[in-house]
Amino acid sequence: MTEREALLEGITLLAARGPVTLPGIAQRYGLPVSRAWALVQTLLRRGDLIRAAPVPVPRGRPRTGFTRPAEPCALTEGMTR
């Protein structure tokens, strides 16, 4: 597994616990925000992350949050309206 894939997997697992922000990802993994953004864009394109509600921060404007999409329920999977 490459370092990039390991980071992508780590971000996905972190986002499964709750919304994450770009500065939070950058700080946790010791990355520049631009590199964190590139990784998040990859996960958004793959469908592994979606934009979440803004995350409040102690000072300043709320940050854009990212989270894992909800898993389809086994009872409704494949059903159409």
N, CA, C and O atoms as a GROMACS GRO file, in nm:
protein
  324
    1MET      N    1   0.085  -0.118   0.000
    1MET     CA    2   0.000   0.000   0.000
    1MET      C    3   0.090   0.124   0.000
    1MET      O    4   0.184   0.134   0.080
    2THR      N    5   0.062   0.217  -0.089
    2THR     CA    6   0.140   0.340  -0.096
    2THR      C    7   0.102   0.434   0.018
    2THR      O    8  -0.002   0.418   0.082
    3GLU      N    9   0.189   0.533   0.041
    3GLU     CA   10   0.161   0.632   0.146
    3GLU      C   11   0.030   0.706   0.116
    3GLU      O   12  -0.048   0.734   0.206
    4ARG      N   13   0.009   0.738  -0.013
    4ARG     CA   14  -0.113   0.810  -0.052
    4ARG      C   15  -0.237   0.727  -0.021
    4ARG      O   16  -0.334   0.779   0.035
    5GLU      N   17  -0.236   0.599  -0.056
    5GLU     CA   18  -0.351   0.514  -0.028
    5GLU      C   19  -0.373   0.499   0.123
    5GLU      O   20  -0.488   0.494   0.168
    6ALA      N   21  -0.265   0.492   0.199
    6ALA     CA   22  -0.277   0.483   0.345
    6ALA      C   23  -0.341   0.610   0.401
    6ALA      O   24  -0.426   0.602   0.490
    7LEU      N   25  -0.302   0.726   0.348
    7LEU     CA   26  -0.362   0.852   0.392
    7LEU      C   27  -0.510   0.857   0.355
    7LEU      O   28  -0.593   0.900   0.435
    8LEU      N   29  -0.543   0.814   0.233
    8LEU     CA   30  -0.683   0.813   0.190
    8LEU      C   31  -0.767   0.723   0.281
    8LEU      O   32  -0.878   0.759   0.319
    9GLU      N   33  -0.714   0.607   0.313
    9GLU     CA   34  -0.786   0.516   0.401
    9GLU      C   35  -0.801   0.575   0.542
    9GLU      O   36  -0.906   0.564   0.604
   10GLY      N   37  -0.694   0.637   0.590
   10GLY     CA   38  -0.700   0.699   0.723
   10GLY      C   39  -0.803   0.810   0.730
   10GLY      O   40  -0.877   0.820   0.828
   11ILE      N   41  -0.808   0.894   0.627
   11ILE     CA   42  -0.906   1.003   0.624
   11ILE      C   43  -1.047   0.947   0.619
   11ILE      O   44  -1.137   0.998   0.686
   12THR      N   45  -1.068   0.843   0.540
   12THR     CA   46  -1.200   0.780   0.530
   12THR      C   47  -1.243   0.724   0.665
   12THR      O   48  -1.358   0.742   0.706
   13LEU      N   49  -1.152   0.657   0.735
   13LEU     CA   50  -1.185   0.602   0.868
   13LEU      C   51  -1.213   0.713   0.968
   13LEU      O   52  -1.304   0.702   1.050
   14LEU      N   53  -1.135   0.820   0.961
   14LEU     CA   54  -1.156   0.933   1.050
   14LEU      C   55  -1.292   0.997   1.025
   14LEU      O   56  -1.362   1.033   1.120
   15ALA      N   57  -1.330   1.011   0.899
   15ALA     CA   58  -1.458   1.072   0.862
   15ALA      C   59  -1.576   0.983   0.900
   15ALA      O   60  -1.688   1.032   0.913
   16ALA      N   61  -1.552   0.854   0.917
   16ALA     CA   62  -1.660   0.763   0.958
   16ALA      C   63  -1.705   0.792   1.101
   16ALA      O   64  -1.818   0.762   1.138
   17ARG      N   65  -1.616   0.851   1.182
   17ARG     CA   66  -1.649   0.884   1.321
   17ARG      C   67  -1.730   1.012   1.333
   17ARG      O   68  -1.799   1.033   1.433
   18GLY      N   69  -1.721   1.096   1.232
   18GLY     CA   70  -1.791   1.224   1.236
   18GLY      C   71  -1.727   1.319   1.137
   18GLY      O   72  -1.624   1.287   1.079
   19PRO      N   73  -1.788   1.435   1.117
   19PRO     CA   74  -1.735   1.529   1.018
   19PRO      C   75  -1.591   1.571   1.048
   19PRO      O   76  -1.554   1.594   1.163
   20VAL      N   77  -1.512   1.581   0.942
   20VAL     CA   78  -1.374   1.628   0.953
   20VAL      C   79  -1.360   1.754   0.867
   20VAL      O   80  -1.437   1.775   0.774
   21THR      N   81  -1.261   1.836   0.899
   21THR     CA   82  -1.235   1.959   0.824
   21THR      C   83  -1.097   1.951   0.761
   21THR      O   84  -1.013   1.870   0.802
   22LEU      N   85  -1.073   2.034   0.660
   22LEU     CA   86  -0.941   2.036   0.596
   22LEU      C   87  -0.830   2.070   0.696
   22LEU      O   88  -0.730   2.000   0.701
   23PRO      N   89  -0.846   2.177   0.777
   23PRO     CA   90  -0.739   2.205   0.874
   23PRO      C   91  -0.720   2.089   0.973
   23PRO      O   92  -0.607   2.062   1.015
   24GLY      N   93  -0.828   2.022   1.010
   24GLY     CA   94  -0.817   1.909   1.101
   24GLY      C   95  -0.740   1.793   1.040
   24GLY      O   96  -0.657   1.730   1.107
   25ILE      N   97  -0.766   1.764   0.912
   25ILE     CA   98  -0.694   1.657   0.842
   25ILE      C   99  -0.546   1.694   0.830
   25ILE      O  100  -0.458   1.612   0.856
   26ALA      N  101  -0.520   1.819   0.789
   26ALA     CA  102  -0.382   1.864   0.771
   26ALA      C  103  -0.304   1.854   0.902
   26ALA      O  104  -0.190   1.809   0.903
   27GLN      N  105  -0.366   1.897   1.011
   27GLN     CA  106  -0.299   1.893   1.141
   27GLN      C  107  -0.275   1.749   1.186
   27GLN      O  108  -0.166   1.715   1.232
   28ARG      N  109  -0.376   1.666   1.174
   28ARG     CA  110  -0.364   1.527   1.222
   28ARG      C  111  -0.254   1.449   1.150
   28ARG      O  112  -0.181   1.372   1.212
   29TYR      N  113  -0.241   1.470   1.018
   29TYR     CA  114  -0.144   1.394   0.940
   29TYR      C  115  -0.017   1.474   0.907
   29TYR      O  116   0.070   1.424   0.836
   30GLY      N  117  -0.005   1.596   0.959
   30GLY     CA  118   0.114   1.677   0.935
   30GLY      C  119   0.133   1.715   0.790
   30GLY      O  120   0.244   1.711   0.737
   31LEU      N  121   0.023   1.751   0.724
   31LEU     CA  122   0.026   1.784   0.581
   31LEU      C  123  -0.005   1.931   0.560
   31LEU      O  124  -0.069   1.994   0.645
   32PRO      N  125   0.040   1.988   0.449
   32PRO     CA  126  -0.008   2.120   0.412
   32PRO      C  127  -0.157   2.110   0.375
   32PRO      O  128  -0.203   2.005   0.330
   33VAL      N  129  -0.231   2.218   0.396
   33VAL     CA  130  -0.375   2.216   0.366
   33VAL      C  131  -0.398   2.185   0.218
   33VAL      O  132  -0.497   2.120   0.184
   34SER      N  133  -0.310   2.231   0.131
   34SER     CA  134  -0.328   2.203  -0.012
   34SER      C  135  -0.318   2.053  -0.041
   34SER      O  136  -0.391   2.003  -0.126
   35ARG      N  137  -0.231   1.983   0.027
   35ARG     CA  138  -0.220   1.837   0.008
   35ARG      C  139  -0.343   1.766   0.066
   35ARG      O  140  -0.394   1.672   0.006
   36ALA      N  141  -0.389   1.813   0.182
   36ALA     CA  142  -0.511   1.756   0.242
   36ALA      C  143  -0.629   1.776   0.147
   36ALA      O  144  -0.711   1.687   0.131
   37TRP      N  145  -0.636   1.894   0.083
   37TRP     CA  146  -0.745   1.922  -0.009
   37TRP      C  147  -0.739   1.828  -0.130
   37TRP      O  148  -0.842   1.780  -0.176
   38ALA      N  149  -0.620   1.803  -0.181
   38ALA     CA  150  -0.606   1.712  -0.295
   38ALA      C  151  -0.654   1.572  -0.258
   38ALA      O  152  -0.719   1.505  -0.339
   39LEU      N  153  -0.623   1.526  -0.137
   39LEU     CA  154  -0.668   1.394  -0.092
   39LEU      C  155  -0.820   1.391  -0.076
   39LEU      O  156  -0.885   1.294  -0.115
   40VAL      N  157  -0.877   1.497  -0.019
   40VAL     CA  158  -1.022   1.504  -0.001
   40VAL      C  159  -1.092   1.505  -0.137
   40VAL      O  160  -1.196   1.441  -0.154
   41GLN      N  161  -1.035   1.578  -0.234
   41GLN     CA  162  -1.096   1.580  -0.368
   41GLN      C  163  -1.098   1.440  -0.429
   41GLN      O  164  -1.196   1.402  -0.493
   42THR      N  165  -0.992   1.364  -0.409
   42THR     CA  166  -0.989   1.226  -0.458
   42THR      C  167  -1.101   1.144  -0.394
   42THR      O  168  -1.171   1.070  -0.463
   43LEU      N  169  -1.118   1.158  -0.263
   43LEU     CA  170  -1.222   1.083  -0.192
   43LEU      C  171  -1.362   1.128  -0.233
   43LEU      O  172  -1.454   1.046  -0.240
   44LEU      N  173  -1.379   1.257  -0.260
   44LEU     CA  174  -1.509   1.307  -0.308
   44LEU      C  175  -1.541   1.247  -0.444
   44LEU      O  176  -1.654   1.205  -0.468
   45ARG      N  177  -1.443   1.244  -0.534
   45ARG     CA  178  -1.465   1.186  -0.668
   45ARG      C  179  -1.498   1.037  -0.659
   45ARG      O  180  -1.582   0.989  -0.734
   46ARG      N  181  -1.433   0.966  -0.568
   46ARG     CA  182  -1.459   0.822  -0.552
   46ARG      C  183  -1.594   0.794  -0.486
   46ARG      O  184  -1.645   0.682  -0.493
   47GLY      N  185  -1.652   0.895  -0.422
   47GLY     CA  186  -1.777   0.875  -0.349
   47GLY      C  187  -1.755   0.825  -0.207
   47GLY      O  188  -1.850   0.785  -0.140
   48ASP      N  189  -1.629   0.828  -0.160
   48ASP     CA  190  -1.599   0.783  -0.024
   48ASP      C  191  -1.627   0.891   0.080
   48ASP      O  192  -1.641   0.860   0.198
   49LEU      N  193  -1.635   1.017   0.036
   49LEU     CA  194  -1.668   1.130   0.124
   49LEU      C  195  -1.775   1.214   0.058
   49LEU      O  196  -1.788   1.216  -0.065
   50ILE      N  197  -1.853   1.283   0.141
   50ILE     CA  198  -1.949   1.382   0.094
   50ILE      C  199  -1.935   1.505   0.181
   50ILE      O  200  -1.882   1.499   0.292
   51ARG      N  201  -1.982   1.616   0.130
   51ARG     CA  202  -1.981   1.739   0.212
   51ARG      C  203  -2.086   1.725   0.322
   51ARG      O  204  -2.196   1.674   0.298
   52ALA      N  205  -2.050   1.770   0.440
   52ALA     CA  206  -2.142   1.763   0.554
   52ALA      C  207  -2.178   1.906   0.595
   52ALA      O  208  -2.134   2.003   0.533
   53ALA      N  209  -2.258   1.916   0.698
   53ALA     CA  210  -2.293   2.046   0.753
   53ALA      C  211  -2.166   2.116   0.802
   53ALA      O  212  -2.071   2.049   0.842
   54PRO      N  213  -2.164   2.249   0.801
   54PRO     CA  214  -2.048   2.321   0.851
   54PRO      C  215  -2.017   2.282   0.996
   54PRO      O  216  -2.107   2.260   1.077
   55VAL      N  217  -1.888   2.275   1.027
   55VAL     CA  218  -1.841   2.238   1.160
   55VAL      C  219  -1.804   2.366   1.234
   55VAL      O  220  -1.719   2.442   1.187
   56PRO      N  221  -1.867   2.393   1.350
   56PRO     CA  222  -1.832   2.515   1.424
   56PRO      C  223  -1.689   2.507   1.479
   56PRO      O  224  -1.642   2.400   1.516
   57VAL      N  225  -1.623   2.622   1.482
   57VAL     CA  226  -1.487   2.631   1.537
   57VAL      C  227  -1.487   2.738   1.645
   57VAL      O  228  -1.574   2.826   1.644
   58PRO      N  229  -1.392   2.733   1.739
   58PRO     CA  230  -1.391   2.831   1.849
   58PRO      C  231  -1.384   2.976   1.802
   58PRO      O  232  -1.450   3.063   1.859
   59ARG      N  233  -1.305   3.003   1.698
   59ARG     CA  234  -1.293   3.140   1.647
   59ARG      C  235  -1.310   3.139   1.496
   59ARG      O  236  -1.252   3.054   1.428
   60GLY      N  237  -1.386   3.232   1.444
   60GLY     CA  238  -1.402   3.245   1.300
   60GLY      C  239  -1.526   3.176   1.247
   60GLY      O  240  -1.612   3.130   1.322
   61ARG      N  241  -1.531   3.170   1.115
   61ARG     CA  242  -1.646   3.109   1.048
   61ARG      C  243  -1.641   2.957   1.060
   61ARG      O  244  -1.534   2.898   1.070
   62PRO      N  245  -1.758   2.894   1.058
   62PRO     CA  246  -1.759   2.747   1.058
   62PRO      C  247  -1.685   2.694   0.935
   62PRO      O  248  -1.684   2.756   0.830
   63ARG      N  249  -1.625   2.579   0.951
   63ARG     CA  250  -1.549   2.515   0.843
   63ARG      C  251  -1.636   2.413   0.771
   63ARG      O  252  -1.727   2.353   0.830
   64THR      N  253  -1.608   2.394   0.643
   64THR     CA  254  -1.678   2.290   0.567
   64THR      C  255  -1.640   2.154   0.624
   64THR      O  256  -1.522   2.125   0.644
   65GLY      N  257  -1.741   2.073   0.652
   65GLY     CA  258  -1.716   1.939   0.703
   65GLY      C  259  -1.730   1.836   0.593
   65GLY      O  260  -1.802   1.855   0.495
   66PHE      N  261  -1.659   1.726   0.611
   66PHE     CA  262  -1.667   1.612   0.519
   66PHE      C  263  -1.691   1.488   0.602
   66PHE      O  264  -1.634   1.472   0.710
   67THR      N  265  -1.776   1.399   0.551
   67THR     CA  266  -1.808   1.276   0.623
   67THR      C  267  -1.830   1.162   0.524
   67THR      O  268  -1.837   1.184   0.403
   68ARG      N  269  -1.840   1.043   0.577
   68ARG     CA  270  -1.871   0.927   0.492
   68ARG      C  271  -2.019   0.928   0.460
   68ARG      O  272  -2.099   0.967   0.544
   69PRO      N  273  -2.056   0.887   0.339
   69PRO     CA  274  -2.199   0.878   0.307
   69PRO      C  275  -2.264   0.766   0.388
   69PRO      O  276  -2.197   0.670   0.427
   70ALA      N  277  -2.392   0.779   0.412
   70ALA     CA  278  -2.465   0.675   0.486
   70ALA      C  279  -2.466   0.547   0.404
   70ALA      O  280  -2.484   0.550   0.283
   71GLU      N  281  -2.446   0.438   0.471
   71GLU     CA  282  -2.450   0.307   0.404
   71GLU      C  283  -2.595   0.272   0.375
   71GLU      O  284  -2.682   0.298   0.459
   72PRO      N  285  -2.624   0.214   0.260
   72PRO     CA  286  -2.762   0.176   0.232
   72PRO      C  287  -2.809   0.066   0.328
   72PRO      O  288  -2.733  -0.024   0.364
   73CYS      N  289  -2.932   0.076   0.367
   73CYS     CA  290  -2.991  -0.023   0.457
   73CYS      C  291  -3.014  -0.153   0.380
   73CYS      O  292  -3.064  -0.149   0.267
   74ALA      N  293  -2.980  -0.263   0.437
   74ALA     CA  294  -2.995  -0.393   0.370
   74ALA      C  295  -3.141  -0.422   0.334
   74ALA      O  296  -3.170  -0.491   0.236
   75LEU      N  297  -3.235  -0.368   0.415
   75LEU     CA  298  -3.377  -0.394   0.389
   75LEU      C  299  -3.428  -0.318   0.268
   75LEU      O  300  -3.520  -0.364   0.200
   76THR      N  301  -3.368  -0.201   0.238
   76THR     CA  302  -3.418  -0.120   0.128
   76THR      C  303  -3.327  -0.123   0.007
   76THR      O  304  -3.359  -0.063  -0.096
   77GLU      N  305  -3.215  -0.191   0.016
   77GLU     CA  306  -3.122  -0.195  -0.096
   77GLU      C  307  -3.188  -0.259  -0.218
   77GLU      O  308  -3.248  -0.366  -0.209
   78GLY      N  309  -3.175  -0.192  -0.331
   78GLY     CA  310  -3.232  -0.244  -0.454
   78GLY      C  311  -3.377  -0.211  -0.476
   78GLY      O  312  -3.431  -0.240  -0.583
   79MET      N  313  -3.443  -0.151  -0.378
   79MET     CA  314  -3.584  -0.115  -0.394
   79MET      C  315  -3.596   0.016  -0.471
   79MET      O  316  -3.510   0.103  -0.459
   80THR      N  317  -3.701   0.029  -0.548
   80THR     CA  318  -3.729   0.155  -0.618
   80THR      C  319  -3.868   0.200  -0.578
   80THR      O  320  -3.950   0.121  -0.531
   81ARG      N  321  -3.891   0.328  -0.596
   81ARG     CA  322  -4.023   0.383  -0.560
   81ARG      C  323  -4.120   0.372  -0.671
   81ARG      O  324  -4.235   0.414  -0.656
   0.00000   0.00000   0.00000
